[in-house]
Amino acid sequence: MDNFKRTLITTALPYANGPVHIGHLAGVYVPADIYVRYLRLKGEDAIMIGGSDEHGVPITLKAKNEGVTPQDIVDRYHGIIKKSFEDFGITFDVYSRTTAETHYKTASDFFKTLYDKGEFVEKESDQYYDEEAKQFLADRYITGTCPHCGNEGAYGDQCESCGTSLNATDLKNPVSVISGSTPTIKKTKHWYLPLDKHEPFLKQWILEDHKEWKANVYGQCKSWIDLGLQPRAVSRDLNWGVPVPVEGADGKVLYVWFDAPIGYISATKELTPEWEKYWKSEDTRMLHFIGKDNIVFHCIVFPAMLKAEGSYILPENVPANEFLNLEGDKISTSRNWAVWLHEYLEEFKDQQDVLRYTLAANAPETKDNDFTWKDFQARNNNELVAILGNFVNRSVVLTHKYYNGKIPAMSAVVEDFDTESLNEIAAIVAKVQTALDQFRFREAIKEMMNLARLGNKYLADTEPWKLIKTDEERVKTIMYVSLQITANLAVLMEPFIPFSAAKLQKMLNLEGCTWDDLGRTDLLPAGHEVNKPELLFAKIEDETIQKQLDKLEATKTANEVAAKTVTPAKENISFEDFTKMDVRIGTILEAEKVAKTKKLLKLLVDTGIDQRTVVSGIAEFYNPEDIVGKQVSILVNLAPRKIRGIESQGMILMAEDADGRLVFIQPSEEVKPGSEVR
């Protein structure tokens, strides 16, 4: 840990409008728990902080739809999430929530400190106001017609049909979600954190001082900084959240992105009166475990907040992961395309470690990865059962069979293979430690399993069940070596699969071992007695997996049925209106992703008339390099509009299939760019 005396680990606060799923676990909580268990096993001062993020518009919308209060929603899901984490073995030192009294005071005080120091910029802006409800409307409280694709259910911040980012004032026929009335526009005042002011510091601190950060984290930060940072509002007009603690801020709360990371501080305050040593001491190392959608907030925005406040340390590393998909499709809470943790714990009772192992072994560390039930089954049956479980069971069973459960002394009959196998224990432990120190959890758990492979191969090659009839002295050595590998496994497993590790340690009567004990070849001394063997893992049958696949198939079918619901035809237009549309066939010459967006591509299209730039919300369905050369239909006489600072000069026409996938409308054979669509 270099000069650090302690480690503060924070984990992204799950949003309390639904349960936790395997994507959350793979991206954040399994790697964080592995790491903090590893540090504790080393005897280091390490704490892990978590909690539920309970403010924001989606929670208020869910409450409105269900006819309950926002507090009812967060109470329900905070309880589900907290219990799921506990049952799964995620060892938070504290798991708090942002509706806690301590958090309200901490967040208010933090804002007030920055406010008093003049760290905010006050600005007025136009915002929709619901005259009937007597309140300003957040973007998600407004729906209307998308000015780009005509979708009549677009939100005030984004059209989910074409993927275009919007300002609420861009919508046609805007409607308040609260009252159904047409909103008016009023001036409103908000406070902004001037990220542009902190840009020189962030550029030096990240791009120069932290080049060791993971490539995906460093790259996203560099992209944001290179584009130039802009002031970001820290308040919004809403009645659910931490009230802005200054005069003239009635009806305004702290924006959830500002409020939530302060939750790490308030949770630490709840944990210990010595919280400042974890947040304000230079000999503390702070690590943020998050998913890639939170990189900007934890690497740019939150550090800017902490720097502006002046007394807090900054994160030493942010080992963010990419996303985990499910059976080849993106996990989606709205489509119920997920494996929910609380359901898994019910349906796979006492099999937490199987999921922990699978998610760690398949972690999306450098790119998005895929969870499949068949892979889950294979890792359990072929690795946990056939390798680790098989080796441990053989070692303990043979010890009881030959020596009444007592560890034999290593005899004088020792071969090079025995010594090499014992020496290999320390070598594997060193590889695990190196991988963990560098946040490479897939590699670390692979090396852990390699220790089980070493033991399994050692027993298979020496075959003590055959030698016992002819060479009992040799068998004593073999069993001694096997049991030392088993004992080291029992300790090494603890960060990764803690339930199985505890079971094995109990089986071996092995207590009080630390990381420093790993590599020793006398963890179980001669004469030490072990308990009766128990199976660590059970085979998972095809029927169990098929049940899960059928469950997902039913979800997919339900989504398809919902998607196939035919949208009613829009009102008739005149022939003259139709003839005003100038649709041509164009050819895509260039394509690239738009920075800071998930859905937008910037295209250069040869329209036959000219070459023009078009911003299109198709990045979820097409890679830029795959669509260069494709012919498309383009509306060429659409008024230009700036999207994310890029002037878009037209619209690509797409068809949306039953799965929500966007498909190009193309000629059946290649035609000359500029050909009119009639």
N, C-alpha and C positions, 0 to 999 in steps of 0.2 A: 504493500500500500504506500510505498515511498514514505513521505513524511506525515501521512495522515494517521490520526489516532482512532478515528471512528468513521463509519459510513452511514449516510442517510439515504435510504432507497424510497423513492416515491413511485407509485403506480397510478396510471391514468384512472381518473374517477369514472366508473361506468355510469351512464345516464340512466336515471331511475324512472324510465317510462317503459321498461320491459326487463325480462330476465337476462342473465348472462349466457352467451353461447360459446361454442368452441373457437370461434374466431377471436373473441376477446382473450380466451385462455392462451391460445398459441402465440398471439401477438404480444401479450403483456404479462399475464399473471403466472403462467408456468415458468417462463425464464426468470422472472423476478424472484419467485419462490425458490427455485433451484439456487440462485445466486446468494440469497440471504441465508439459506440453510448452509451453504458452503462456507460463508463467512463465520457463521455461528460455530460450525464444526471446527473451524480454525481458532476459535476462542476470541474472535475479534468483536469489538463493540459495533454492532450493526442493528439498525432498526428498519422495519418496513412499514410504510405509511399508506393507508388506503381509505376510501370512503366513497359515498354515493354523491354524484352531481345531481342536485335536485331543483335547479332553477332553469328558466328558459321557456321559450314559446311552445315547443312540442308538448311539454307537460301540461301547459294550460289548455292547449287544444284537446289533448286526450281527456282531460278533466271535463271540458265542456261537452265533448261527444258522449261521455258516460254519465253526465249529469251529477258529477261529484266535485269536490274541491281539489285543487292541486295537491294539498297536503294529504288527502286520501290516496291519491295516485302514488306519491313518493313514499308514503308509509308502507303501502302494499309491496312495492318493488324493492325498496331498501331491505325489507325483511327477507324477501325471497333471495336477493343477491347475497346478503350477508350470510345467511344459512348455507347457501350453495358453496360459497368460498370455504366456510368452516368445515363442511362435510367433505370437501374435496382436498382438504389439507393445505390450503393456502394460509401461511402462518403470519398474518398481519400482527404487528405489535399493537396497532389500533386500527379499527375500521369505523370511521366516523361518517358524517353527512353534512352537507352544506346548509341544511335548515337548522343546525344546532346553534344554540345561543352563543357559544364561544366563537363559532365561525362568523356570525353576524357582526360581533364586536371586532373581531380581527380584521375582517374585510373592510368594515367602516373605518377603522383606525388607519389601515394601510392607505385607503383612498384619501383620507383627510391629511395624512402626512405629505403625500405627493401634491395635494391641492395647496396646502400651506406653503410648500416649497416652490410653487409656481411651475410645476412640472406638466400641467395640463394646458391645453388650448381650448378656449370656449368658442363654439361656432354655432350659428343658426343655419337651419336647413329646412326645406319644404318636406312635410310629411302628411300622409293621409290622416284624417280625423273623422271619427264616427260621431255625428251629431246626436244620434239617438242614444248611443251607449256612453256619450260624454267622455271619450278617451281617444288618445292617439293609437294608431294601429301599427303593430310590428308587421314586417314584410309578410310573414306567414298568416297574418290575419286578413290578408287581402287576396282575392282571386279575381281573375278577369281573362280577357282574350289576349293571347300572345301576339304581339305585333309582327312576329316572324313567321309562325306556322299556322296561326289561327286557332290553336288549341284554346278552348273556352274555359279550361280549368287550370290555367297557369297561376302559380303563386307570385307574390310580389318580389321574390328574390330570384326565382328561376322557373323556367318552363320545363317540366319534367317530360314533356313530349319531344321537344327538339333539343333540349339540353342547354338552351341559351341562358346565360346569366342576365338577370333583369334588374332594373330599378322599379320599385312599385309604381312610380309615376309613368312608366312606359306602357303599362297595361291599358288595353282598351276595355271600356265598360267595366271599370273596377267595382267590386262589391265587397262590403264588409262581411267577414265570416261571422262576426258577432251578432249583428242585427239584420243582415241581408240588405241594408240600405246602401245607397251610393255615397261614398265618403267625400268629404271636401278636403281641400289642401290648406294647411295652416303652417305657420312658422313654429319651429320648436328648437330649443337650445340644448346642446349636448357638450360633454367634455371629451376631449381627444388626447390620446397619448401620442406625442409627436415622434414616431419611430424614425423619421428622417433625421431628427436631432441626434439620435443614438447610432446612426449608421456608421460613422467612422470607428466608433468603439467596437461595434458588432463585427465589422469587417476585419479588424485586427484580431479580436478575441476568437472568432470562429475560423476565418479563412487562413490566418497565420499561426495562431496559437494552438489550434485543435485539429490539425491535419490528420491526427490519428483516429478521428471519429469514423464510424462506418461510412462507406462510400454513398449509400443511399441518403444518409442524414446530411453529410457534408454537401453533397450535390444539390439537395433541395434547398438548403440554406444559401448556397452560393447563387442559385438561380434567383431567389427572392432578392438578395442583396444586389446582384448585378442589375436587376430591373429597377432598382431604386425603391426605398421604403417610403410609405405614405403614413400620415397620421391615421390613427384608428380610434373610433369612438369607444369610450369606456362606460357609457351610460346609454340607456334606452328608455322609451316610454312604455312602462308596463307596471302592473300592480302585483307581480309575483317575483320576488327576489329581495336582495339586500338594498334597502332604500339608500339613495345617494345622500350622504350626510352633510349637506350644505344648504343654506337658505336659497329659496327659489327653485328647489328641485322636487317639488311636490309631484307625485305620480311618476317619478323616475327611479329606476333601480340600476344597480351595477350590471353591466353587460356580462353575460354568463362566462365569456372567455376570460374576463378580468377577475371575476368572482371565483371561478373554480380552482385555479392553481393556488390561490391563497388558502384554499381548503387543506393543502398539505401542511401549511404553517399552523392553522387552527387545530388540525388533528394532532399534531405533535404537541401543541399546548395541552390538549386533553390527556395525552399520554404521560407527560412528565413536566414537573415544574422547572426542570433543567433544559427546557426546549431550546433555549438560545444557544447552547453549546453545539447543537446539531444544525443550527441555521446561521450562526454568526461567528463561528470560530474557524479560523483559517486552516486548522488542522483537521477539519471535517471534510470528507469527500461526499458530494451529493451526486446521485445518479437518478435519472428519470427513465423509467421503463414505460414505453408508450408504443402505440401503433403509428404507422406512417402519416395518418391523417392529422396527427397532433404535433408533428415535427416543428412546424413554424411557431406554434404557440409556446413550445417548451425550449426552443433554441434561440428564438428571436424576441418574441413578445414578453414572455415571463422574465427572461434575463434583463430586458430593458426596464421592466417594472422594478426588479430587485436593484438594479444599478441606480435607477432614479431615486429609490428610497435611501440607499446609501449604506445601510448597516448589514446587509445580508451577503452571504457567499453566493457564488454562481455554480451551476452544475459543472462537474468535472467531465461527465460523459452522458450521452443520451443514446443508449443502445436500442434504437427503435427498430421494429420489425415491419415487414410488408404485410399483405393481407393473406388470409387463408380462405380458399374457396371450398365449396362442398360439392362433391360429385361432379366437378367440371363446371359449376355455375357459381356466381358470386353469392355469398351469404347475404340474405335479405330478410330483415325483420318484418317488413311490411308484407312480404310474400310468404312469410313463415318458412322460408328456406334456410333452415338452421338446425343444428343439434343443440338443444337447450340443456344447460348443465343440470338444472334441477330434475329434468326428465331422465337424463342419463343416469343420475344417481339412484333414481327409483328403478329403472329398467335393468341396470347393470350393478346390482347391489354388491358392495364390497370389492368393486373392481375399479376403484379410482386410479390405481397405478397403471392399469392398461391404457387408459386415456392419457394420463400424464406421460407415459413412455412414448406413445404414438405421436402426440403433439410435439414433444421435444425432439424426437427422432426425425420429424418431418417439418420442423419449424421454418416459417417463411422469413429466414434471416436476411437474404439478399434479393429475393424476388418472391412474387406471389406463389403460393404452393397450394396443393389440392389435398383435401381429406376425403378418403373413400372408405366405405365400410369394409370392403374386401381387403384393403391394405391394413386396416385396424385389426381384422381377424388374422391376417397373415403374420403381423408383427407379434400378436399374442401367441398364436399357435407355434410359429416357426422360430421365434426368438425367446420370448419370456418363458414359454412352456418347454420347448424342445432343447434350448441351450441352458439358460440360467436355472430354471426350475429343475431340469433333469440332472444337471451337475450337482446342485445343492442336495437334492433328494438322495442321489447315489452316495454322496459323501457321508451324510448322516446315517442313512440306512446301513451302510457297510460298517460304520463305526459301532453301531449297536449290535450288528450281527457278529462281528469278529472280536470286539473288545468291550462288550456290555456298556457301550455309550461313553467310554473313557478314551481320551486322546492317547494314542500309543507314542512312545518315545521314538525318535528317529533312530533307526538301527545303524550299524556300521556299514551295511550294504547300501552304498549311495553311488548313483551313476551321474554322469555329466548332465543327463536329461533332467534329473531331479534338481540339481543346483541351478541349471539354466531356467527352469520353470519358476523356482523361488525368486531368482534375481529379476525375472520379468515382471513380477508384481510391482516393484518400485518403479520400473520403467513405465508401466501403464499408468500408475498413479500420477507420475510427473506429467504425462501427456494430458490427462484429465485436468490437472491443475492449470497447465498452460492454456488449454482451451477455455476453461472457465474464466481465467483472468482476462481473457480477450473477448469474452461474451460470445464465444462460439459454442453454443449449447448442443447443437446437432453433433458436432465433433466430440464433445465431452461425453455425451451419453453413448456414442458409438464406442469410444474407448472403454467406458465402463462395461459395456457388453463384451468387449474384447477380453476382459479379465475372466468373464464367465466362459468365453470360448476357449481361453487358455486352459482353464480347469477341465472343461468338457473333453477337450482333445487329449489332455494329459491322462485322464482316466481311460479314455478309449484306447490310447496307445499302450498303456501299461497293463490294462486288463487284470486288476488285482483279484477279481472273482475267479480267474483261472489260476493265477500264481499261488493263491492261498494253499493249494494242495501240495505245492512243491517247494515254495520258497517263502516261508512265513516272515523271515527277517526283511526280505525285500518289500513285502506287503506293508510292513510297519512304516517303512520310509515313504512308500507311495501314499498311504493314508495320512501320514503326518503332513506331507506336502499339500495334498488335496484339501485338508482341513484348514491349513493356513491361507490358502487361496479363498476358501469359503469365508473365513473370518474377515479377510480384507474386503471381500465383496459386501459383507453385511454392513461395513462402515461406509464403503464407497457408494453404495446404493442410496444412502440416506437422503442426499439432496434431490435425487431424481425420482425415486419411487419409495417414499418414506414409509408407507404402510407395510410394504413387503420387507423393507429393511428392519423395521421394528419386530416383525414376525420372525425373521431370521435371527436377529440378535437374541430374542427370547429363546428360540430353539437351541442356540449355541451357548446360552447362559453368558452372554458377552455384554458387559456393561461398562459405561464410562469412557469408551474409546473416543479419541479426537482425531482430527485430520493428521496430526503429527504422528499418530500411531500407524498410519497407513504405510505399507511397505515393510513393516516388521514381519519376521517369519517365526515369531513366537507368541502371536496374539492368543493362541490356544495352547498353553503349556502342557507337557505330558502329564497325564493323570487328571486333567480337567474333564468334568463330566458334562455331556450335552444331553438335552432333552429328546424326547421321541420326535421323529420326523413328522412334519406336516407339509402338505403340498402348498407351495407359494402361489401357484397359478393354475387355473383350470382351462381346458380346451374350450374354445367358443365354437359351437356347432353352426352349420350352414343355415339351419332354420332360424336361429337367433338373428343372424345377419340379414336374412331374407325379410324378416319382420321389419327391420329398420329400412330396408330398401323399399318395401311395400308402403311404408309410412310416407317416405319421401315421394314416391310415385303418386300417392293419393293427393299430396300437397300440390305436385306439379299439375295433375289433372284439374284440381280445383282452380288453380291459377289460370290454366288454359281456358276453362269454361268462362271464368270471369273476364278474361281478355277478349274472348270471342263475342262478347255482348256487343251488338252492332250499335255504333254511335248514330243517333238520329240524324237525318239529313238537315243541313242548315237551311236557312230561309232562301227562297228563290232570289236570284239576281237577274238583272236584265242582260240581254245579249250584248248590249253596248259595254256593260261592266266587264263581261267576260273577255271581250275583244281587246280591252285595255291591257290584259296580261300578255307579256312578251316572253314566252318560254322557248329557249333554244337548247340545242345539244352542244355541250362543251366537253373538252378533254382536260383532265386534271394533269397539270404539268409538275407541280410541286405540292408537298404536303408536310406539315410539321405540327407537333402538339403546341397548344397555347399554354405558356407557363402559368402555374398556380391554378389550373383547372383540371378536372377529371374528364370532362365531356367534350371539350372544344378542340377542333383541328383548324389550322390556318391553311387554306388551299389557294393555290394560284391556278386559275382556270382559263384556258383558251376558249373564248366564246365565239370565235369566228369574227366577232366585231373588234375585240381587243383581248388583252390579257388582264384579268382583274383578280383582286383578292376577295375571297369569301370565307367567313368564319362559320363553321358548321358543327353542330352538337352531335358528332358521330364517333368520338374517340373511344367510347366504350365498345364499339362494334368493329372498328377498322384500325389497323396499324397504318401509320403514314406511308411506310415503304410499300405496302401492299396495294395501294389505290392509285399510285402514280401511273398514268396512261389510261385509266378507266374513263369511259365516256359517261356523262351524267346529264340529267335535265336540270336546267338552271333558269330561274326567273331573273331576267336581266334588267327589267325596268322597275325594280324595287328601290325605293329611295335609300341611299347609303346610310349606314348607321354604325356608330362606334360601339364595339363589343370588346371589353377588356383593353381599351386603348387602341384597338385595331379597327380601321374603317372597313366594314364589310359591304361589298358592292354587289349584292344579289343573294339569292337563296337556292341551295341545292334541294331538289324535290326528292322526297323519300317516301317509301311505303313502310308502314309499321305492321309486323306480323303478329300472330296470336301471343307470342312470347315477349312482345314489346321490343323485338329487334328491329332496327332500322335497316332497310334494304334500298339500294339505289334503283331509281326508275331509269332504265337504259333502253336504247334502241336494240332491236333483236340482231341487228348487224351494224357494223361500223359505218358511220356517215360522216360527212364533212362538218367540222365544228361550225356552228352558226346556223345549222339547219333548224328551221322553225318547227315547233311542236304545235299541231293544229287539232 
